[in-house]
Amino acid sequence: MFMFRLSALIVLVLLIMAAPARAQEVANGRSITVFLDCDHRCDSEYIRQEIDFVNYMRDRNDAQVHLLITQQQTGSGRIYTLNFIGRQEFAALSDTLYFSTSDTDTDDERRAGMARVIKLGLVRYVARTPQAGLVVIDYKGQGVGQEQQTTPENDPWNFWVFRLGVNGSVEAEESANEFDLGGNLNTSRVTEDWKIRLGAFGRYREQNFEIDDSTITSTNRNGDLYASVIRSIGEHWGIGAFSRMSTSSFNNTDLSGSVKGAIEYNIFPYSESTRREFRISYSLGLQAFDYEELTLFDKKSEALVQHELEARLSFQQPWGEAFASLQGSNYLYGFTDGETKFDFYSVSLDGFVSMRLFRGLSVFVNGEIEWIKDQLYLPAEDASEEDILLRNRRLPTSYQFDVRIGLNYTFGSIYNNIVNARFGD
């Protein structure tokens, strides 16, 4: 009797738990179903709260519309590409909309603007359902006396954007403290034909440790001053000039400078770069170094000619995303004592794949490996234990790699509508 009552109670609890889900499904049976595919590129909780006339699904196979959102950096902000991919009865109905933001926009302005564009994109799907009778379209035109919005034709800054930042931190406890100060300044001008970037960056970090009535102090500094000018040539080609000056205690460099020219070819049109690209680039330039300490090759300064070849492939598709890059470089000229251009080179391969295999199951693989034969800057003097433990100095190595792999499996309710912000995530 006890087992019978216990079984009946379990069945009753399951029925009560299932009732709201069935009621929600019946109540929203006429709503279109959407799979929101944006990861970190949008505030998904905000979108699900603001756009509540659709059903959000956990898996794209359950959705009538797959909304894939990608983004790309512009001169003064970002441009988001919203791909509305029709599925099931909407398989022949797809669309692409765009939404631009400025670096001066707040997060709330960005997410509100994106929600507005998503609503516009969903209208054509809702119009083909019984929900169409509930849709009201309103147009807020520009009223008399309102200022005209600035357009590229009358931009007083001529597309130039400036950014300035400074940051610092202090951490302390009884036997240790750390001071960190950094700053950056950069400017850019991005148009269809030109991309110009100028900037500077600097950072200084000091660490102090109290050990056996003595103080060990460790400092680390690095800085960069850079400039690049890139010219667009049609839908597939680009050429550029790049220069950089830098200093780095980690790399045993008092001061280094480089100037190089490069050419690039994209097999896919640049207009499709938010979804797919396959770029091949080649660069050739001169590098000069002034070292802090005498190097392993008995050099305090030197000038070298270096060239580099790189191939980069990336996809962002409904099935997931993938990225791969193969890069190789070596020094062509500037050696003595029997050294040749074939003695100093580096080759790196890195990639990332995230793929939805089937309902609820996704897999990702991320890895990088580099063969290093061009550490000309290494000091002749061995690194101290302090430098090794605090990672203050580059150590000699012929390779480095890291690999990560993982699986994610989700099952249960197919709906993803509800947002509950209590106690955070």
C-alpha positions in Angstrom: 0.0 0.0 0.0 2.8 2.4 0.9 4.5 1.8 -2.5 1.3 2.4 -4.3 0.7 5.7 -2.5 4.3 6.7 -3.2 4.0 5.9 -6.9 0.7 7.8 -7.1 2.3 10.9 -5.4 5.2 10.9 -7.8 2.9 10.7 -10.8 0.8 13.6 -9.4 3.9 15.7 -8.9 5.1 15.0 -12.4 1.7 16.0 -13.9 1.7 19.2 -11.9 5.2 20.1 -13.1 4.3 19.3 -16.7 1.1 21.2 -16.8 2.7 24.7 -17.0 4.9 23.6 -19.9 2.0 22.2 -21.8 -0.1 25.2 -21.0 2.7 27.5 -22.3 3.0 25.4 -25.4 -0.7 25.6 -26.1 -0.9 29.3 -25.3 2.0 30.1 -27.6 1.2 27.6 -30.3 0.7 30.3 -32.9 3.9 32.1 -32.1 6.9 31.7 -34.4 9.8 29.9 -32.9 13.3 31.5 -32.9 16.8 30.2 -32.2 18.9 33.2 -31.0 22.5 32.5 -32.0 24.6 35.4 -30.7 26.7 34.2 -27.7 28.6 37.2 -26.2 27.6 39.4 -29.2 24.4 40.5 -27.7 22.4 40.7 -24.4 20.3 37.7 -24.9 18.3 38.1 -21.7 17.4 41.6 -22.6 16.3 40.5 -26.1 14.1 37.7 -24.7 12.5 40.2 -22.3 11.9 42.9 -24.8 10.7 40.7 -27.7 8.2 38.5 -26.1 5.9 37.7 -29.1 8.0 34.7 -30.2 9.1 31.5 -28.6 12.8 31.1 -28.1 14.2 27.6 -28.6 17.3 26.0 -27.1 18.1 24.1 -30.4 18.0 25.4 -33.9 16.3 22.3 -35.2 13.2 23.2 -33.2 13.1 26.8 -34.6 11.3 28.3 -37.6 13.9 31.1 -37.7 17.6 30.9 -36.9 18.8 34.4 -36.0 22.6 34.4 -36.4 24.3 37.6 -35.2 27.9 38.4 -36.1 29.9 41.6 -35.6 32.8 43.5 -37.1 34.9 46.5 -35.9 34.4 49.8 -37.7 36.4 53.0 -37.4 34.2 54.4 -34.6 32.4 51.3 -33.3 30.9 48.1 -34.5 28.5 46.9 -37.2 26.3 43.9 -36.4 25.0 41.6 -39.2 21.7 40.0 -38.3 21.1 36.9 -40.5 17.5 35.7 -40.4 17.7 32.1 -41.7 14.3 30.6 -42.4 13.7 27.0 -41.4 10.8 24.5 -41.7 7.9 26.2 -43.5 10.0 29.4 -43.8 13.0 27.6 -45.4 12.7 29.8 -48.5 12.4 33.0 -46.5 15.8 34.5 -45.3 17.0 38.0 -44.8 20.0 40.1 -43.7 19.8 43.3 -41.7 22.6 45.5 -40.3 22.9 47.6 -37.2 25.7 50.0 -36.4 26.9 51.3 -33.0 29.4 53.9 -31.9 32.1 53.7 -29.3 30.3 56.5 -27.5 27.0 54.5 -27.2 26.1 53.0 -23.8 25.4 49.3 -23.5 21.7 50.1 -23.0 21.6 52.1 -26.3 23.3 49.3 -28.1 21.0 46.5 -26.9 17.9 48.7 -27.4 18.9 49.5 -31.0 19.6 45.8 -31.7 16.2 44.8 -30.3 14.5 47.3 -32.6 16.3 45.8 -35.7 15.4 42.3 -34.6 11.8 43.3 -34.3 11.9 44.7 -37.9 13.4 41.5 -39.2 10.8 39.3 -37.5 7.9 41.2 -38.9 8.0 39.4 -42.3 7.7 36.0 -40.5 5.0 37.1 -38.1 3.0 38.5 -41.0 2.6 35.0 -42.3 1.0 33.7 -39.1 -2.3 34.3 -37.2 -0.3 36.8 -35.1 -0.3 39.2 -37.9 -3.6 40.7 -36.8 -2.0 41.7 -33.5 0.9 43.7 -35.1 0.8 47.5 -35.1 3.4 49.4 -37.2 4.2 52.9 -36.2 6.7 55.3 -37.9 8.3 58.0 -35.9 9.3 60.6 -38.5 11.5 63.6 -37.8 9.4 66.4 -36.4 9.7 70.0 -37.2 12.5 71.7 -35.3 14.5 68.6 -34.6 18.1 68.6 -35.6 19.1 66.7 -38.6 21.3 63.6 -37.8 24.9 63.9 -38.8 25.6 62.0 -42.0 29.0 61.0 -43.6 28.5 63.8 -46.1 28.8 66.5 -43.4 30.9 64.7 -40.8 33.1 67.5 -39.2 35.6 65.0 -38.1 36.1 63.5 -41.6 35.8 59.9 -40.1 38.6 60.4 -37.6 38.0 58.8 -34.2 40.2 59.4 -31.1 40.4 57.2 -28.0 42.3 58.0 -24.7 42.5 55.7 -21.7 44.4 55.4 -18.5 44.3 52.7 -15.8 46.0 51.8 -12.6 45.7 49.3 -9.7 47.2 48.7 -6.3 47.1 45.4 -4.5 48.6 44.9 -1.1 48.7 42.5 1.8 51.0 42.1 4.8 54.0 40.6 3.0 53.5 41.7 -0.6 52.2 44.5 -2.7 51.8 45.3 -6.4 51.5 48.6 -8.4 50.3 48.7 -12.0 49.9 51.7 -14.2 49.0 51.8 -17.9 47.7 54.1 -20.6 46.8 54.2 -24.3 46.1 56.7 -27.0 45.0 55.9 -30.5 43.2 57.4 -33.5 41.8 55.8 -36.6 40.1 56.7 -39.8 38.1 54.0 -41.6 36.4 54.4 -45.0 35.6 52.1 -47.8 38.9 52.9 -49.5 41.3 53.6 -46.5 42.0 52.3 -43.0 44.4 54.3 -41.0 45.4 53.6 -37.4 47.9 55.4 -35.1 48.4 54.7 -31.5 50.5 54.4 -28.4 50.4 52.1 -25.4 52.4 51.8 -22.2 52.4 49.8 -19.0 54.6 49.6 -15.9 54.2 47.0 -13.1 56.1 46.8 -9.9 55.9 44.0 -7.3 57.4 43.9 -3.8 57.8 40.8 -1.6 58.9 40.7 2.0 60.9 37.6 2.6 63.1 37.0 5.7 63.4 40.7 6.7 64.3 41.7 3.2 62.4 43.1 0.2 62.5 41.7 -3.3 61.4 44.1 -6.0 60.4 43.1 -9.5 59.6 45.5 -12.3 58.2 44.9 -15.7 57.6 47.5 -18.5 56.4 47.5 -22.1 55.3 50.1 -24.6 54.3 50.5 -28.2 54.0 53.3 -30.7 52.5 52.1 -34.0 51.0 53.3 -37.3 49.4 51.5 -40.2 47.9 52.7 -43.5 45.8 50.2 -45.6 44.4 50.8 -49.1 41.4 48.8 -50.4 41.7 47.5 -54.0 38.4 46.1 -55.1 36.5 43.3 -53.3 39.5 40.9 -52.8 42.8 42.9 -52.6 44.4 45.2 -50.0 47.9 46.7 -49.6 49.3 48.3 -46.5 52.3 49.9 -44.8 53.1 49.3 -41.1 55.6 50.8 -38.6 56.2 50.2 -34.9 58.5 51.2 -32.1 58.5 49.3 -28.9 60.2 48.6 -25.6 59.9 45.5 -23.5 61.9 44.4 -20.5 60.3 40.9 -21.0 62.0 40.7 -24.4 65.3 42.2 -23.4 64.6 45.3 -25.6 65.5 48.8 -24.8 64.1 50.0 -28.1 63.1 48.3 -31.3 61.7 49.7 -34.6 60.2 48.2 -37.7 58.8 49.2 -41.0 57.2 46.9 -43.5 54.9 46.7 -46.6 52.3 44.0 -47.1 49.8 42.8 -49.6 46.7 40.7 -48.9 44.2 38.7 -51.0 40.8 37.5 -49.7 39.4 34.5 -51.7 35.9 35.5 -50.5 34.7 39.1 -51.1 35.4 41.4 -48.1 31.7 42.2 -48.0 31.1 38.6 -46.7 33.8 38.9 -44.0 31.3 38.7 -41.1 30.3 35.2 -42.2 33.4 33.8 -44.0 36.9 34.9 -45.1 40.0 33.3 -46.4 42.9 35.8 -46.4 46.4 35.2 -47.6 49.0 38.0 -46.9 52.7 38.5 -47.4 54.9 41.2 -45.8 58.5 42.3 -46.1 60.3 44.8 -43.8 63.2 46.0 -41.8 63.6 45.5 -38.1 66.2 47.2 -35.8 66.9 46.3 -32.2 68.7 47.9 -29.3 69.0 45.4 -26.5 69.2 45.9 -22.7 71.7 43.1 -22.2 74.2 41.4 -24.5 72.4 38.6 -26.4 73.3 35.0 -26.8 74.8 36.0 -30.2 77.0 38.6 -28.6 74.9 41.5 -30.0 73.9 44.8 -28.3 72.1 46.0 -31.4 71.4 44.8 -34.9 69.3 45.4 -38.0 67.5 42.6 -39.8 65.3 42.0 -42.8 62.2 39.8 -42.2 59.4 38.5 -44.3 56.2 36.8 -43.3 53.5 34.7 -45.0 50.1 34.1 -43.4 46.9 32.3 -44.4 43.8 32.8 -42.3 40.4 31.1 -42.7 37.3 31.7 -40.6 33.6 30.8 -40.7 30.5 31.8 -38.7 27.7 29.7 -39.9 24.5 28.2 -38.5 26.3 25.0 -37.6 28.8 26.8 -35.5 32.1 28.7 -36.1 35.6 27.8 -37.1 39.0 29.6 -37.4 42.4 28.5 -38.5 45.6 30.4 -39.1 49.0 29.3 -40.5 51.9 31.8 -40.2 55.5 31.6 -41.0 58.4 34.1 -40.9 62.1 34.2 -41.1 65.0 36.7 -41.3 66.5 37.2 -44.7 69.6 39.4 -44.1 71.8 40.8 -41.4 73.8 37.8 -40.1 77.4 37.2 -39.5 79.8 34.4 -38.4 78.3 31.8 -40.8 74.7 32.3 -39.9 72.2 32.0 -42.8 68.6 33.1 -43.4 67.5 29.5 -42.9 68.7 29.4 -39.3 66.2 31.8 -37.8 62.5 31.3 -38.4 59.2 30.7 -36.6 56.1 28.8 -37.7 52.7 28.9 -35.9 49.4 27.1 -36.4 46.4 27.8 -34.4 42.7 27.1 -34.7 39.3 26.9 -33.1 36.2 24.9 -34.0 32.8 25.0 -32.3 30.2 22.7 -33.9 26.7 21.6 -33.1 26.7 17.9 -33.9 23.1 17.2 -33.3 20.2 18.2 -30.9 21.7 19.4 -27.7 25.3 18.2 -28.3 28.1 20.6 -29.3 31.9 20.1 -29.4 34.7 22.6 -29.4 38.5 22.3 -30.0 41.0 25.1 -29.5 44.7 24.8 -30.0 47.9 26.5 -30.9 51.4 25.2 -31.6 54.5 27.3 -32.5 58.0 26.2 -33.6 60.4 28.9 -32.4 63.9 29.3 -33.9 64.2 33.1 -34.0 64.8 34.2 -30.3 67.7 36.5 -31.2 66.9 38.8 -28.3 67.6 36.3 -25.5 70.2 37.6 -23.0 73.5 35.8 -22.7 73.2 35.7 -19.0 71.0 33.0 -17.5 67.6 34.1 -16.0 67.5 34.3 -12.2 65.0 32.2 -10.2 63.1 35.4 -9.4 62.7 36.2 -13.2 61.6 32.6 -13.9 59.0 32.4 -11.2 57.6 35.9 -11.8 57.6 35.5 -15.6 59.6 38.7 -16.0 61.8 37.4 -18.8 61.4 35.4 -21.9 62.9 31.9 -21.6 64.6 30.0 -24.4 62.4 27.4 -26.0 62.1 25.7 -29.4 58.3 25.2 -29.2 55.2 26.1 -27.3 51.7 24.7 -27.6 48.3 24.5 -25.8 45.2 22.5 -26.6 41.7 22.5 -25.2 38.8 20.2 -26.1 35.3 20.0 -24.6 31.7 18.7 -25.0 28.5 20.4 -24.0 25.2 18.5 -23.9 21.9 20.0 -23.0 18.5 18.3 -22.7 15.1 19.0 -21.3 12.5 21.7 -22.2 12.9 22.9 -25.8 11.8 26.5 -24.8 14.1 29.3 -23.7 11.7 32.2 -23.1 11.8 32.9 -19.4 14.3 35.3 -17.8 14.6 35.3 -14.0 17.3 37.6 -12.7 17.1 36.8 -9.0 20.5 36.2 -7.4 22.1 36.7 -10.8 23.2 33.8 -13.0 
